[in-house]
Amino acid sequence: MSYKDLLKTVFWVFLMTVSNGLYAQSVQPVTLTTGSKPNNIVTAVPFLLITPDARSGGMGNAGVATHPDANAMSINPAKLAFLDKKYGFAASYSPWLKSLVPDINLGYLSGYYMLDETNTIAGSLRYFSLGEIQFIDVNQQDLGIYSPNELAVDFTYAKRFGDSFSIGTSLRYIYSNLSSGQTIQGQQRYAGKAVAVDVSAYYKTNSILLGKDAIISAGANISNIGTKMGYADGAVKSFLPTNLKLGAATTFLVDDYNTFTFALDLNKLLVPTQPIYDSSGNILSGRDPNRSVPAGIFGSFTDAPNGFGEELREVNIAAGVEYWYNQQFAFRAGYFYENPTKGDQRYLTLGTGLKYNVFNIDFSYLIANPQKSPLANTLRFTLLFNFGDSM
């Protein structure tokens, strides 16, 4: 069996497992769409955790506190209030898991409009295509070929308060069509649907560091706070990937031609950690994950079976650096770390950017061992356009 056939076979098994509300311990061989190995945190629609734009992708996925652009709503909607052009849009594309399969891809379109100096509205569409998958049942019977897909549509509002602080929120509709109406284990499957919101903040101030003019910034975004998602009547519904992202960045204005930005983000899923069960299904350690969304969010800081040490292992780290020459040419590098017991994504990234008049193009490349990471050699491309007078 080829790598492509193998991945798509186990992916289909994973989809059946999620839609039945089972736990990740039962599907250890699977590669998730985010590139992680399975761990004991299970959510629906993990594609929402993929960073779509190439600028952040070149900085190890860091960007919650970096200087805003038209893609800001994908990582911190509050940053939109500090854009310096009246309106603009962006388009991003990435072949996903390309080291394993050729036809999975992620597309992202976004646009914004500044109503005035303090209020900005924006919208975006995120589309995730899983290519063609050969459906089989647990008895290896052919169920046909289908092209699963998922999407999210956002409406965003951001407001600035003075010269340093802003807040933002996004309303999101999520659609996940994975099974094409198949009947599996006697249950009719349907497309999952959910509604979610993001709540975010951004702060920046001018300062002097190491004898150089600098801009110090911080950001926070709690994303995908929303309804649970199910794929069949009577099945246990899964949490959305509610995620807390905190970050800081410092931009050094070396001179009229050279600037450096250093960014660091911390991320933690705000969903229940799956407990440890015995052979009879009784909980040996941890807490029952079948609880409400608010209880799942607040309990996510204290429910790991192995205590506070395991909670810390659920925090992943993204760090990046960006250099601009004359605000026309950019070079980027970054590193992303996820604990081996919590997904094991660990990789370096490189990126570059070109700005000319109203047009920007960004490119990023993910460096990892192809034998260990399905995300190895991932490419991301972004085009940005900004128009109108400076605000």
Protein Blocks (a to p, Z undefined) as FASTA:
>chain_A
ZZklmmmmmmmmmmmmmmnopafklmmmpccfkopacdfbdcehkllmpcfbfklmmnoo
paklgccdfklmmmomklmmmccbfbdcddddddehklmpmkbccddddddddfblmbcc
ddddddddebjaddddfkopaebjcddddddddddddddehjlbccddddddddddfkgo
paeehiacdddddddddddddddddddeehiacddddddddehiacdddfbehiacdddd
ddddddddddddfblmbccddddddddddbdddddddfkopafbdcdfbbcfklmmmmmm
mmcfnljmlmmmmpccdddddddehhlaccddddddddfklnopacddddddddehjbcc
ddddddddfklmmkgoiacddddddedjdZZ
